[in-house]
Amino acid sequence: MPPTLHVCPFCPLHCDDISIEASSEGQPIAKVQCSKATVAYTTALSGTQSARIADTAVTPALAAEKAKDLLAGHGVIHVATSGTDLDTARRLNRLQAHDRIRIAIDDTVSTTAWRAAVGREGTLSATLGDVRMHADVVWTIGDVESDTPRLREQIDAEAKKSVHSNSLAAEPLAEIFYSLRTNSQSNDNLKPIVAPIESANYLAVILGADAFVESEATATVEMLSKLLWYLNQTKRAIVLQLDAAATNRAVTAWQSNTLVDSVTNPPHDEVHVRLGSPAEHAQAATIQIGGIDRGRQFAEIFWPAAIVGIDRDGVIIRGDATVTMPLAAARPTEIPTAIECLELWLGELPN
């Protein structure tokens, strides 16, 4: 019988071809061709993470006691996350509705700026399947590979023309727009980008978390919106920005008809609690519950918790916000999840 395939919980692609098998020592290991998932699965399945205060490993009870003492000194707790499963998102919203917490997503300046531009002006988006099936040119902006190493594989990028730009500022993008609009070839440095875009029938623009220079992000996304409007007069041009917090945004919209906040807009002075692993760009938190412990520079206190998709079953919305996917436990345990720990520390809610 072939092994059961699992959905990966560690990136917004949520690849559904992960095989969990037993090693020669009987420990579960993940079979996956992805550098990010390999590290995350190895750490999560090893069971070697321990509670920590500062740089010292401690018992979970001591870490929990210290965490509760710190949270007791605050009124409304600022909770940040890169993204959660469906049940956790619902329970976070319930805590926020009772004024126990304020939820924020670990967005970058680039992702926040693009989301704001879409809210103001709208844009064309597409699913991963659309891009794989129809796009003939793919333009990646910023570092897409670090967050989603298998994205090119999933959209069959090797069969398409590929263009790449590092983090864009407003002026270089304006030059690209001018060259496309006037059919100008005066700047030879632009030809490797402009020529494939001109030839495209279906252009997929894929944005990384650092797609835009931070100091010029707002101006740059406005220029990109105008460029996309122009291109769509003669061809199809869409933007794909995979969102690890698609589940949280959907639940917030369903339950309260509002938008979930970002840690960058307005900037949060302090993150009291982070649920799950911190991203590379994440602001330091006082307490991290669950996920992968990346050290004191990301959280003063770490409390290990069950990971949905490793220790518990769950459901998540894929990063293109189109499909829900099941997260099946690879090794079911009774360890509390991050949201269960947070609810326990905050106390009971009124009925």
Residue pairs with C-beta under 8 A, 6 or more apart in sequence:
3 19
3 20
3 21
4 19
4 20
4 328
5 16
5 17
5 18
5 19
6 16
6 18
6 19
6 20
6 30
6 309
6 327
6 328
6 330
7 14
7 15
7 16
7 18
7 309
7 316
7 325
7 326
7 327
7 328
8 14
8 15
8 16
8 18
8 32
8 34
8 37
8 41
8 309
9 85
9 307
9 308
9 309
9 310
9 314
9 316
9 327
10 36
10 37
10 40
10 41
10 277
11 34
11 36
11 37
11 147
11 148
11 149
11 244
11 319
12 83
12 147
12 148
12 242
12 243
12 244
12 246
12 318
12 319
12 320
13 128
13 148
13 150
13 151
13 154
13 242
13 318
13 319
14 316
14 318
14 319
14 325
15 32
15 34
15 37
15 150
15 154
16 325
17 32
18 30
18 31
18 32
18 37
18 41
19 30
19 31
19 32
20 28
20 29
20 30
20 31
20 45
20 330
20 331
21 28
21 29
21 31
22 28
22 29
23 29
27 45
27 46
28 45
28 330
28 331
29 41
29 42
29 45
30 37
30 38
30 41
30 42
30 45
30 330
32 38
32 41
33 150
34 149
34 150
35 149
36 146
36 147
36 149
37 149
40 277
40 292
41 310
43 49
43 292
44 292
44 307
44 310
45 310
45 330
45 331
49 292
49 293
49 302
49 304
50 57
50 58
50 304
51 57
51 58
51 59
51 60
51 62
51 63
51 64
51 301
51 302
51 303
51 304
52 58
52 63
52 293
52 296
52 301
52 302
53 62
53 63
53 66
53 300
53 301
54 296
54 300
54 301
55 296
60 303
60 304
63 301
63 302
63 303
64 303
64 341
64 345
66 301
67 287
67 289
67 301
67 303
67 345
68 345
70 272
70 286
70 287
70 301
71 77
71 272
71 273
71 287
71 345
71 346
74 272
76 99
76 100
76 101
76 102
77 100
77 101
77 102
77 272
77 273
77 346
78 101
78 102
78 104
78 268
78 270
78 271
78 272
78 273
79 92
79 95
79 101
79 102
79 103
79 104
79 271
79 272
79 273
79 274
79 275
79 342
80 103
80 104
80 105
80 106
80 263
80 268
80 271
80 273
80 274
80 275
80 282
80 283
80 285
81 92
81 103
81 105
81 106
81 245
81 248
81 274
81 275
81 276
82 105
82 106
82 244
82 245
82 276
82 277
82 278
82 279
82 282
83 105
83 243
83 244
83 245
83 246
83 247
83 248
83 276
83 316
84 92
84 245
84 247
84 248
84 275
84 276
84 308
84 338
84 339
85 247
85 308
85 309
85 314
85 315
85 316
85 327
86 247
86 251
86 314
86 315
86 316
86 317
86 324
87 308
87 314
87 315
87 339
88 275
88 308
88 314
88 337
88 338
88 339
89 247
89 248
89 250
89 251
89 252
90 251
90 255
91 339
91 343
92 101
92 103
92 248
92 275
92 339
93 103
93 251
93 252
93 255
93 256
94 349
95 101
95 342
95 343
95 346
95 349
96 102
96 103
97 255
97 256
98 349
98 350
100 346
100 349
101 273
101 342
101 346
102 261
103 248
103 252
103 260
103 261
104 260
104 261
104 262
104 263
104 268
104 271
105 245
105 248
105 249
105 260
105 261
105 262
105 263
106 245
106 263
106 274
106 278
106 279
106 281
106 282
106 283
107 115
107 245
107 262
107 263
107 264
107 265
108 209
108 210
108 264
108 281
109 212
109 214
109 217
109 264
110 142
110 167
110 207
110 208
110 209
110 210
110 211
110 212
110 214
110 217
111 207
111 209
111 211
111 241
111 243
111 262
112 217
112 262
112 264
112 265
113 212
113 217
113 218
113 220
113 221
114 207
114 211
114 212
114 221
114 224
114 239
114 241
115 262
116 218
116 221
116 265
117 123
117 218
117 221
117 222
117 224
117 225
119 259
121 225
123 225
123 228
123 238
123 239
124 228
124 232
124 236
124 237
124 238
124 239
125 238
125 239
125 240
125 320
126 134
126 204
126 238
126 240
126 320
127 320
127 322
128 154
128 155
128 240
128 318
128 320
128 322
130 238
131 138
131 155
131 204
131 206
131 238
131 240
132 154
132 155
132 156
134 202
134 236
135 155
135 160
135 202
135 203
135 204
135 238
136 160
136 161
136 200
136 201
136 202
136 203
137 160
137 161
137 162
137 163
137 196
137 197
137 199
137 200
137 202
137 203
137 204
138 155
138 157
138 160
138 161
138 162
138 163
138 203
138 204
138 206
139 162
139 163
139 164
139 165
139 193
139 196
139 197
139 203
139 204
139 205
139 206
140 162
140 163
140 164
140 165
140 206
140 208
141 164
141 165
141 166
141 167
141 168
141 205
141 206
141 207
141 208
141 211
141 212
142 165
142 166
142 167
142 168
142 207
142 208
142 209
142 210
142 211
142 212
143 208
143 209
143 210
144 151
144 206
144 207
144 208
145 151
145 152
146 208
146 280
147 208
147 209
147 242
147 244
147 279
148 242
148 319
151 157
151 206
151 242
152 158
155 204
161 196
161 199
161 200
162 196
163 192
163 193
163 196
163 197
165 172
165 193
167 210
167 211
167 212
167 213
168 211
168 212
168 213
168 220
168 224
169 212
169 213
169 216
169 220
170 216
170 219
170 220
170 223
173 220
173 223
173 224
173 227
174 223
175 187
175 190
176 190
176 193
176 194
176 197
176 227
177 223
177 226
177 227
177 230
178 184
179 185
179 186
179 187
179 190
179 194
180 194
180 197
180 198
180 227
180 230
180 231
181 230
183 198
185 191
185 194
197 203
197 231
200 235
200 237
201 235
201 236
202 235
202 236
202 237
202 238
203 231
203 235
203 236
203 237
203 238
204 238
204 239
204 240
205 224
205 228
205 237
205 238
205 239
205 240
206 239
206 240
206 241
207 239
207 240
207 241
209 279
209 281
210 281
211 241
212 220
212 221
213 220
224 239
228 237
228 238
228 239
231 237
240 320
242 319
242 320
243 249
243 319
243 320
243 321
244 319
245 260
246 317
246 318
246 319
246 320
246 321
247 316
247 317
248 260
249 259
249 260
249 321
250 317
250 321
252 258
252 259
252 260
253 259
263 271
263 282
263 283
268 283
270 286
271 283
271 284
271 285
271 286
272 285
272 286
272 287
273 285
273 286
273 287
273 288
273 289
273 342
274 282
274 285
274 287
274 288
274 289
274 291
274 298
274 299
275 289
275 290
275 291
275 338
275 339
275 342
276 289
276 290
276 291
276 307
276 338
277 291
277 292
277 294
278 285
278 288
278 291
278 294
278 298
278 299
282 298
284 297
284 298
284 299
284 300
285 298
285 299
285 300
286 299
286 300
286 301
287 299
287 300
287 301
287 302
287 303
288 298
288 299
288 301
288 302
288 303
289 303
289 305
289 338
289 341
289 342
290 303
290 304
290 305
290 306
290 307
290 337
290 338
290 341
291 305
291 307
291 338
293 299
293 302
293 304
303 341
304 335
305 335
305 336
305 337
305 338
305 340
305 341
306 312
306 333
306 335
306 336
306 337
306 338
308 314
308 316
308 327
308 337
309 316
309 327
309 328
309 329
309 330
310 329
310 330
310 331
311 329
311 330
311 331
311 332
311 333
311 335
311 337
312 327
312 329
312 332
312 333
312 337
313 326
313 327
313 328
313 329
313 332
314 326
314 327
315 324
315 325
315 326
315 327
316 324
316 325
316 327
317 323
317 324
317 325
318 324
318 325
336 344
